Amino acid sequence: MSLKPFFAKIFARNIYRKTQLWATNPIETQQRVFEDLIRQAEKTLFGIDHHFDQIKTFEDFTKNVPVRDYEGLKSYVDKVVNGEENVLWKGKPLYFAKTSGTTSGAKYIPLTKESMPFHIEAARNAILHYIHETGNADFVDGKMIFLQGSPILEEKNGVKLGRLSGIVAHFIPKYLQKNRMPSWETNCIEDWETKVNAIVEETFDQNMTVISGIPSWVQMYFEKLHQKGGKPVGDIFKNFNLFIYGGVNYEPYRAKFENLIGRKVDSIELFPASEGFFAYQDSQKEKGMLLLLNSGIFYEFIKSEEFYIENPKRHTIGEVELGVNYVLIISTNAGLWGYNIGDTVQFTSLKPYRVIVSGRIKHYISAFGEHVIGKEVESALQEAIIGTNIRINEFTVAPQITPNEGLPYHEWFIEFENEPEDFNAFAEALDNAMRKQNIYYDDLIVGNVLRKVVVTKVAKNGFQDYMKSIGKLGGQNKIPRLSNDRKIVDLLQRE
């Protein structure tokens, strides 16, 4: 046994104490971040255009800076991409995180020398909080794997660009370099299936203790390990006891994962994005993730139900309520201002401020006024399979507005690992759970506007084949839980 676990516990205690300093003073912390951001960007093009020199209060800010998404900020981002300096933030960014856009092709999210360290520190601190709370630190002696995008970077007008996870790979602390897997060469493989196969070969006989990645893609890794070894992942990696994930809710995958692993393992949830690292699970005992209020990000929150009205109220951290669905708006030290990242959150605690990701503002079903969100379908599915042997690989939900016969309905497309013995009973349980989750949906069922949910079985690997067909297999890509139309499921049914 090395000294690493001993020193990790000391380091964890120090980080915990530092976190408490700002977590117990949230409003003052956010005010300091707000003032610092305005001051540092005052002489940028954006700052001049939006009168930052006159902004003294949050009310001044909301009058001068409207809420925008990427399209709304694109004219400024284009100037940065073209090599101009002092546009959204002082100087030029260190990197662009290149992501898939919706209407304009690729999106280029700037990462600056001020913002980049927080991406690294947040992931580290999540692990340190786990160590501090549980006292478990032996895993630091083992191998750790992070399923991520290729670290090979391109360059555009003097600024390197690539996937966020690939950029982050360049910042792995030296003390983790020997423990980290896969190898650089394997990590650089672009084709996801080839890459996962290589990772399986490279890690199969290693002492893996920590595994991290988006659940849907880690599931593929686990399945291939199981195929190669013919036994549970937990028997292949006897010291594997910590799973770190982000991007999607783990709960729909938990039963499948525990079956593949052969036992339960602790997990840590993260809330990272190209635009910033927003939160991490700081406790195994409390629900939600600690919102990072001291990380160069100023947060605003707009109630989802008000988001599409003219001039909705923009709330600061001191004004939020428990259990309300909010659209997350950020201003950052990477030069994003009043920026709508598209995610919705709900607060589970106000002392300290903890959140869960409840969905995407564009990913919902409201074809009949029900406004069903991601958290609701995930919770309903979880309730429907409790006490059964049903295991789910992946799912998505879409409305069927014009059926050939009968009333409209919500159609659930599910890839099962273990199918229900009685599909009708499962659909009934699912519908009942949805009615408890969403009162508007319940009203539509009671009023005979909708009939009960219809479950459509997706073939084995159907979702993977769909993602491959649209060029989004692996990496940080994930299946939307909900759509307000049938574009995804129509393609899915063709696979």
C-alpha positions in Angstrom: 0.0 0.0 0.0 1.4 3.4 -1.0 1.1 6.7 0.9 -1.3 8.1 -1.7 -4.5 7.2 0.2 -3.1 8.9 3.4 -2.2 12.1 1.6 -5.5 12.0 -0.4 -7.5 12.2 2.8 -5.5 15.2 4.0 -6.0 16.9 0.7 -9.7 16.1 0.7 -10.2 17.6 4.2 -8.5 20.9 3.0 -10.7 21.1 -0.1 -13.8 20.4 1.9 -13.0 23.3 4.2 -12.4 25.6 1.3 -15.7 24.6 -0.2 -17.5 25.3 3.0 -16.3 28.9 3.0 -18.2 29.8 -0.2 -21.0 27.3 0.1 -22.1 28.8 3.4 -22.0 32.3 1.9 -23.8 31.7 -1.4 -25.3 35.1 -2.1 -22.1 37.1 -1.2 -20.1 34.6 -3.3 -22.2 35.1 -6.4 -22.2 38.8 -6.0 -18.4 38.8 -6.0 -18.3 36.6 -9.1 -20.8 39.0 -10.8 -18.8 42.1 -10.0 -15.5 40.4 -11.1 -17.0 39.3 -14.4 -18.3 42.7 -15.3 -15.1 44.4 -14.3 -12.9 42.1 -16.4 -15.0 42.3 -19.5 -15.8 46.0 -19.4 -13.5 46.9 -22.2 -14.3 44.0 -24.5 -16.4 44.5 -27.6 -19.4 42.8 -25.9 -18.8 44.9 -22.7 -18.8 48.1 -24.7 -21.8 47.2 -26.8 -23.8 46.4 -23.6 -22.6 49.3 -21.5 -20.7 47.3 -18.9 -19.2 50.5 -17.5 -22.7 51.5 -16.4 -23.7 48.2 -14.8 -23.6 48.3 -11.0 -26.4 46.0 -10.1 -28.1 42.8 -11.4 -31.1 44.9 -12.5 -28.7 47.0 -14.6 -27.3 43.8 -16.1 -30.8 42.4 -17.1 -31.7 45.7 -18.7 -28.5 45.7 -20.8 -27.9 42.0 -21.5 -30.7 39.9 -22.9 -30.9 36.1 -22.6 -29.4 34.4 -25.6 -28.6 31.0 -26.9 -25.7 30.1 -29.2 -27.5 31.5 -32.2 -28.0 34.8 -30.4 -24.4 35.1 -29.5 -23.0 33.7 -32.7 -22.1 37.0 -34.3 -19.7 37.6 -31.4 -18.4 34.0 -31.4 -17.7 34.2 -35.1 -15.4 37.2 -34.5 -13.5 35.2 -31.9 -13.2 32.2 -34.2 -11.9 34.5 -36.9 -9.0 35.5 -34.6 -10.2 38.8 -33.2 -9.2 39.6 -29.6 -11.1 41.2 -26.7 -14.5 40.3 -28.1 -16.4 38.4 -25.5 -13.5 38.2 -22.9 -10.2 39.8 -22.7 -7.6 38.5 -25.1 -8.1 35.3 -27.0 -9.4 32.0 -25.7 -7.0 29.1 -25.1 -9.3 26.6 -26.8 -12.6 26.1 -28.5 -14.7 23.2 -27.4 -16.3 22.0 -30.6 -19.8 20.6 -30.2 -22.7 19.6 -32.5 -24.9 22.6 -33.3 -28.7 22.5 -34.0 -29.2 25.0 -36.8 -25.8 26.3 -37.6 -23.6 23.2 -37.8 -20.7 23.1 -35.4 -20.7 25.2 -32.3 -17.4 26.7 -31.0 -17.5 27.3 -27.2 -14.6 29.4 -25.9 -12.4 28.2 -23.1 -10.1 30.8 -21.5 -7.1 30.7 -19.2 -9.5 31.9 -16.4 -12.2 29.3 -17.1 -10.2 26.2 -17.9 -8.8 25.5 -14.4 -12.3 25.2 -13.0 -13.1 22.3 -15.4 -10.2 20.4 -13.9 -10.6 21.4 -10.3 -14.3 20.5 -10.2 -13.8 16.9 -11.4 -11.0 16.5 -8.9 -13.0 18.1 -6.0 -15.9 15.8 -6.6 -13.7 12.8 -5.9 -12.1 14.5 -2.9 -15.5 15.2 -1.4 -16.3 11.5 -1.7 -13.1 10.7 0.0 -13.7 13.2 2.8 -17.2 11.9 3.5 -16.7 8.2 3.2 -13.0 7.8 4.2 -12.6 5.5 1.2 -9.3 6.4 -0.6 -7.7 3.0 -1.4 -8.9 3.4 -5.0 -6.3 6.0 -5.7 -3.7 3.2 -5.8 -5.5 1.5 -8.7 -6.1 2.2 -12.3 -8.8 4.8 -13.4 -10.4 5.0 -16.8 -12.2 8.0 -18.3 -14.2 7.2 -21.4 -13.8 10.4 -23.4 -13.3 11.9 -26.9 -10.0 11.9 -28.8 -7.4 14.3 -27.4 -6.2 15.1 -30.9 -6.8 18.8 -31.4 -7.1 21.0 -34.5 -6.2 24.6 -34.8 -8.3 27.6 -36.0 -6.7 31.0 -36.3 -4.1 30.2 -33.6 -6.6 28.6 -31.2 -6.7 24.9 -30.6 -10.1 23.2 -30.8 -11.6 19.8 -30.1 -14.1 18.0 -27.9 -14.1 19.2 -24.3 -13.3 15.7 -22.9 -10.3 15.6 -25.4 -9.1 19.0 -24.3 -9.4 18.0 -20.6 -7.2 15.0 -21.3 -4.3 17.4 -21.8 -4.7 18.6 -18.2 -4.6 15.4 -16.2 -2.5 16.0 -13.1 0.9 14.4 -13.0 0.0 12.4 -9.9 -2.7 10.6 -11.9 -0.8 10.0 -15.1 0.5 6.6 -14.2 -2.9 5.5 -12.9 -4.9 6.8 -15.8 -6.2 4.6 -18.7 -6.6 4.1 -21.6 -3.2 4.9 -23.2 -2.8 8.0 -25.2 -2.7 6.0 -28.5 -6.0 4.2 -27.7 -7.6 7.5 -26.6 -6.8 9.0 -30.0 -8.9 6.4 -31.9 -11.8 8.2 -33.5 -14.1 5.4 -34.3 -16.0 4.7 -31.1 -16.6 0.9 -31.5 -12.9 0.4 -32.4 -11.9 2.5 -29.5 -14.0 0.6 -27.0 -12.7 -2.7 -28.3 -9.1 -1.4 -27.8 -10.0 -0.2 -24.3 -11.3 -3.6 -23.4 -8.1 -5.3 -24.5 -5.9 -2.7 -22.7 -7.8 -2.8 -19.4 -8.9 -6.4 -19.1 -6.1 -7.5 -16.8 -5.6 -4.3 -15.0 -6.5 -3.3 -11.4 -9.3 -1.0 -12.4 -10.8 0.9 -9.4 -12.5 3.9 -10.9 -14.5 4.0 -14.1 -16.0 7.2 -15.5 -18.1 8.2 -18.5 -21.6 8.7 -19.8 -23.7 5.6 -18.6 -24.9 4.6 -22.1 -21.3 4.4 -23.4 -19.9 2.8 -20.2 -22.6 0.2 -20.6 -21.2 -0.7 -24.0 -17.7 -1.1 -22.4 -19.1 -3.3 -19.7 -21.0 -5.5 -22.2 -17.8 -6.1 -24.2 -15.9 -6.9 -21.0 -18.5 -9.4 -20.1 -18.4 -11.0 -23.5 -14.6 -11.3 -23.3 -14.4 -12.6 -19.7 -17.7 -14.5 -19.5 -18.2 -13.2 -16.0 -19.5 -10.0 -14.2 -17.4 -6.9 -14.5 -17.0 -6.9 -10.7 -15.3 -10.3 -10.9 -12.9 -9.0 -13.7 -12.1 -5.9 -11.7 -12.3 -7.1 -8.1 -11.4 -3.6 -6.7 -13.7 -1.6 -8.9 -15.9 0.3 -6.4 -16.5 3.8 -7.8 -18.4 4.9 -10.9 -18.3 8.5 -12.0 -20.8 9.7 -14.5 -22.4 12.8 -16.0 -24.6 13.8 -19.0 -27.6 11.7 -18.2 -29.5 10.4 -15.2 -28.0 7.1 -14.0 -31.2 5.7 -12.5 -32.6 4.2 -15.7 -29.3 2.3 -16.1 -28.7 1.3 -12.5 -30.4 -2.1 -12.5 -28.6 -3.0 -15.8 -25.3 -1.8 -14.4 -25.6 -3.7 -11.2 -26.4 -6.8 -13.2 -23.3 -6.3 -15.4 -21.1 -5.5 -12.5 -22.5 -8.2 -10.2 -22.8 -6.0 -7.2 -23.5 -2.4 -6.2 -20.8 0.2 -6.4 -20.7 3.8 -5.2 -21.3 6.5 -7.8 -20.6 10.2 -8.1 -22.7 12.4 -10.4 -21.2 15.3 -12.3 -22.8 18.2 -14.2 -20.1 19.3 -16.8 -20.6 21.0 -20.1 -18.5 22.8 -22.7 -19.9 26.0 -21.3 -18.8 25.3 -17.7 -18.6 22.8 -14.9 -21.7 23.6 -12.9 -22.1 21.1 -10.2 -21.0 17.8 -8.7 -22.4 15.3 -6.1 -20.7 16.3 -2.8 -22.5 13.8 -0.6 -23.5 10.1 -0.8 -26.2 10.9 1.7 -28.0 13.9 0.2 -29.9 14.2 -3.1 -28.6 16.5 -5.8 -25.3 18.1 -6.8 -23.6 21.0 -5.1 -24.0 24.1 -7.4 -20.5 25.6 -7.9 -21.0 29.2 -7.0 -17.3 30.2 -6.8 -16.1 29.0 -10.2 -16.2 32.0 -12.4 -19.9 31.5 -13.3 -22.8 33.8 -12.4 -26.1 32.0 -12.5 -29.6 33.1 -13.3 -32.8 31.0 -13.3 -36.0 31.4 -15.3 -39.0 29.3 -14.5 -39.6 26.8 -17.3 -43.3 27.6 -17.5 -42.5 31.3 -18.0 -39.5 30.9 -20.4 -41.3 31.5 -23.6 -43.3 34.5 -22.5 -42.1 38.0 -23.2 -39.6 39.3 -20.6 -39.8 36.4 -18.1 -38.4 37.2 -14.6 -34.7 36.3 -14.2 -34.0 35.0 -10.7 -30.7 35.1 -8.8 -29.5 32.3 -6.5 -31.1 34.0 -3.4 -34.6 33.9 -5.1 -34.9 30.2 -6.1 -37.3 27.7 -4.6 -37.2 24.0 -4.0 -38.8 21.7 -6.6 -39.4 24.4 -9.3 -38.2 23.6 -12.8 -35.8 26.4 -13.9 -34.0 27.1 -17.2 -30.3 27.6 -16.3 -28.8 30.9 -17.6 -25.1 31.6 -17.2 -22.5 34.4 -17.6 -18.9 33.1 -17.4 -15.2 34.0 -17.4 -15.1 32.4 -20.9 -17.2 35.2 -22.2 -20.7 33.8 -22.3 -23.3 36.4 -21.3 -26.9 35.7 -20.3 -26.4 32.4 -22.0 -29.1 29.7 -22.2 -27.3 26.3 -22.2 -30.6 24.5 -22.7 -30.6 22.5 -19.5 -33.3 22.7 -16.8 -32.6 22.2 -13.1 -34.5 21.8 -9.9 -33.2 22.6 -6.5 -33.2 19.8 -3.9 -31.6 21.9 -1.2 -31.1 25.6 -0.4 -28.5 25.1 2.4 -26.3 24.4 0.6 -27.6 24.9 -3.0 -27.9 21.5 -4.6 -29.6 20.7 -8.0 -30.6 17.9 -10.1 -30.8 18.1 -13.9 -34.4 17.8 -14.8 -34.1 17.9 -18.6 -33.7 20.1 -21.6 -35.9 23.1 -22.3 -36.2 21.9 -25.9 -36.6 18.2 -25.0 -40.2 17.9 -23.7 -43.6 16.7 -24.8 -46.3 19.2 -24.8 -48.3 18.2 -27.9 -51.5 18.4 -25.9 -50.4 21.0 -23.2 -49.0 18.5 -20.8 -45.4 19.7 -20.8 -43.8 16.4 -19.7 -40.1 16.8 -18.9 -37.1 14.4 -18.7 -37.1 13.9 -15.0 -40.8 12.9 -15.0 -40.4 10.1 -17.6 -37.2 8.8 -15.9 -38.9 8.7 -12.5 -42.0 7.0 -14.0 -39.9 4.3 -15.7 -37.9 3.8 -12.5 -41.2 3.3 -10.5 -42.6 1.0 -13.1 -39.7 -1.5 -12.9 -39.3 -1.5 -9.1 -39.7 -5.1 -7.8 -39.5 -6.6 -11.3 -36.8 -8.3 -13.3 -37.2 -5.7 -16.1 -33.9 -4.1 -17.2 -33.7 -1.2 -19.6 -30.8 -0.5 -22.0 -32.1 2.8 -23.5 -35.4 4.6 -24.2 -37.0 7.7 -25.7 -40.6 9.0 -25.7 -42.5 10.8 -28.5 -46.2 11.7 -29.0 -48.4 10.0 -31.5 -50.8 12.7 -32.5 -52.5 11.1 -35.5 -52.8 7.4 -34.9 -54.6 5.2 -37.5 -57.3 4.5 -34.9 -58.3 5.6 -31.4 -57.1 8.4 -29.3 -53.6 10.0 -29.5 -51.0 8.7 -27.0 -47.4 8.9 -25.8 -45.3 6.2 -27.3 -42.3 4.8 -25.4 -39.6 3.3 -27.5 -37.6 0.9 -25.2 -34.6 -1.3 -25.7 -35.0 -4.0 -23.1 -32.2 -6.1 -21.6 -34.9 -8.2 -19.7 -38.4 -7.8 -21.2 -41.6 -7.6 -19.1 -43.4 -10.9 -18.8 -46.6 -9.0 -19.4 -46.3 -6.0 -21.7 -49.8 -4.8 -20.9 -49.2 -4.8 -17.2 -45.9 -3.0 -17.7 -47.6 -0.3 -19.9 -50.3 0.1 -17.3 -47.8 0.6 -14.5 -45.8 3.0 -16.6 -48.9 5.0 -17.4 -50.0 5.1 -13.7 -46.6 6.3 -12.7 -46.7 9.1 -15.4 -50.0 10.2 -14.1 -48.6 10.7 -10.7 -45.6 12.6 -12.1 -47.6 15.1 -14.2 -51.0 16.3 -13.2 -51.6 17.7 -16.7 -51.0 14.3 -18.3 -53.4 12.8 -15.7 -56.1 15.3 -16.7 -55.7 14.4 -20.4 -56.1 10.7 -19.6 -59.1 11.3 -17.3 -60.6 13.7 -19.9 -60.2 11.1 -22.7 -58.0 13.4 -24.7 -55.2 10.8 -24.6 -55.2 7.1 -24.2 -52.7 5.3 -22.1 -49.1 4.9 -23.1 -48.0 2.5 -25.8 -44.7 0.7 -25.4 -42.8 -0.2 -28.6 -39.9 -2.6 -28.3 -36.6 -1.5 -29.9 -34.3 -4.3 -31.3 -31.0 -5.1 -29.5 -28.5 -2.3 -30.2 -31.2 -0.3 -32.0 -30.2 2.9 -30.3 -26.5 2.4 -31.0 -27.3 1.8 -34.7 -29.4 4.9 -34.7 -26.6 7.0 -33.2 -24.1 5.5 -35.7 -26.4 6.4 -38.6 -26.4 10.1 -37.6 -22.7 10.1 -36.9 -23.0 10.5 -33.1 -21.9 7.2 -31.7 -19.9 7.6 -28.5 -18.1 10.6 -27.0 -20.5 13.0 -25.1 -23.4 12.2 -27.4 -26.6 10.9 -25.8 -30.2 10.0 -26.8 -32.8 12.7 -26.0 -35.3 11.3 -23.5 -38.2 13.3 -25.0 -39.2 14.9 -28.3 -42.2 17.0 -29.2 -42.3 15.4 -32.6 -41.4 12.0 -34.2 -38.3 12.8 -36.1 -36.0 10.7 -33.9 -38.4 7.7 -33.5 -39.2 7.7 -37.3 -35.4 7.3 -37.9 -35.1 4.8 -35.1 -37.8 2.6 -36.6 -36.0 2.5 -39.9 -32.9 0.9 -38.3 
